[in-house]
Structures are given as C-alpha cells and as structure tokens.
Amino acid sequence: MKWNDGIQCKVMLTFDFDAESLWISRNEQNLKKPGTLSQGKFGANVGVPALLEMLAKHDIHSTFFIPGWVAENYQDVVEKIMKTKHEIGHHGYLHEWVDPENPEKEREVFVKGLESLEHITGKKPVGFRSPAWETSENMIDILLEYDFLYSSNMMDAINPYRTKRNGKETSLIELPVQWMLDDAPFFLFSINGPSRPIFPANHVMEIWKEEFHAIYKRGGLFNLVCHPQIIGRPSRLDMLDNFISYINSYPDIQFVKGKEMACYYRDMD
Ligand SMILES: [Zn+2]
C-alpha cells in the first residue's frame, strides 16, 4: 500500500522526554536518591540537546511527548524543543501509570499535565502518549472530551486507524506503537529489577532495520519510540544517526510529526 500522496512509508521519530519522572513514578522513595534520578537528568542535560542537534542535521521535525512535571522543571529545554519546530505531546503529569480502578485520579493527572503543558508552551497539545502506554477504558472518552486529535498507545495495528467507542468510529486517530520499535526494552537497565541485559547498539539497529524494510515493502507507517535519557548515550545516538541515514536511502519516504500523520490520515478518510 502506497499512501495517496505517493509516499511508500511515513516515518515518525518520537521521543518520550521523561527525565526523572520515570523513576519517581516507579517509586516515590527515588525522590531522595540523586544517583538514581541522575539517569533522568541525563536526558534533559545531555540527551535532548544532542538529539536536537542530530535531528537538525537531518532536517527532521519530530514529536516529543512530555509529562507536565518535566515541562515545569525543564522549561529551558522545552523552549529549545519548541524553537526547533518539534511538536510537543501530552505524556501525563508525573509519568503516572494509569490505574483503571481509579478513574478520578486518571482524569486528575491528565488535566494537571495538560494545564501545565498549555501554560508553559502556550499551546494545547493535540497528541497523547500515556506513560508506559498503559491506558484504561476511560482514556478515549477523556481524549475526545478534551478534543485531542490522536493517541499513540496501542499495539493492535501497524498503521493508523480511527478509534472506536461503543462500536462506533470516533474522531480520535490512533498511531500504533510496539515494544520492538522502542529503545527501552533493549537499553533501559535497573538494579532493582525487572531488568534486562544491555544490548549492543548495532544489534538494535539490525532489528529496527529489518522492521523498517518489511514495513516499507508493504507500505505504511514506521513509528519509532525513543527516550532522550536512553538513546542519548553517544554510541546509541550514533546508531540512530546511522539508522536515519539508512531510512533516507529509500525512495518515497517521509518523516512526519505525530500531528502531521494524524491530520493526513483523518483527511484522507
Ligand atoms: Zn515515558
């Protein structure tokens, strides 16, 4: 399948800029552990600036999903992301994992994160990626209520689709994700478990190349999820740089932000 505009494969490079919130949401005790939290600080201090430089070199504009707490604590970094014309998406407040048993809390943190991002960026985000992709039955209703264009949380498809509510299609577009196209399963290490061995960057690039090639052959969307605190290490950054060059070696590809992908899909319906 080729897209109607002649593009064989649309490519989204997305970055979940979690900073320390990833560790705080796992365990509040981590607030007292500067060493643990420094893994998140790395994303803000080193990862994001290095990514912005690399993306500018390739003239690519991407989407950064940011928790409200991170935007509040790293306003200067958020400004840099906005200045370089990347999209900012909603990623919770303090990276809270959705608890389906507590819908009030889910709504509360959604609104808190949204207000914070609106206040700091001066713009309402139109895309939502739930922390750890955990969602609930209520999520689509909340996103529709707040007039979101898209979400990027589900693993039930490769290409975009309209979400359904009570059997009926809604205006909310889903841009699907998958663990194999995420840097965390290969590189995110924890001494407290559950953890995994750290993979060589080239091994991960092989997996991503294989999947890109196979999606390209069929035509569709390639949606990559990375984290500045993880992909920002020098060897991994070089790997991503090389991977972008690899994608660029294919004809009829197009790098798109989440908003562009969702708008395109919505309008071609
Ligand atoms: Zn995240």
Residues whose N, C-alpha, C, O or C-beta is under 5 A from the ligand:
A	BS01	ZN	D16 D18 P131 A132
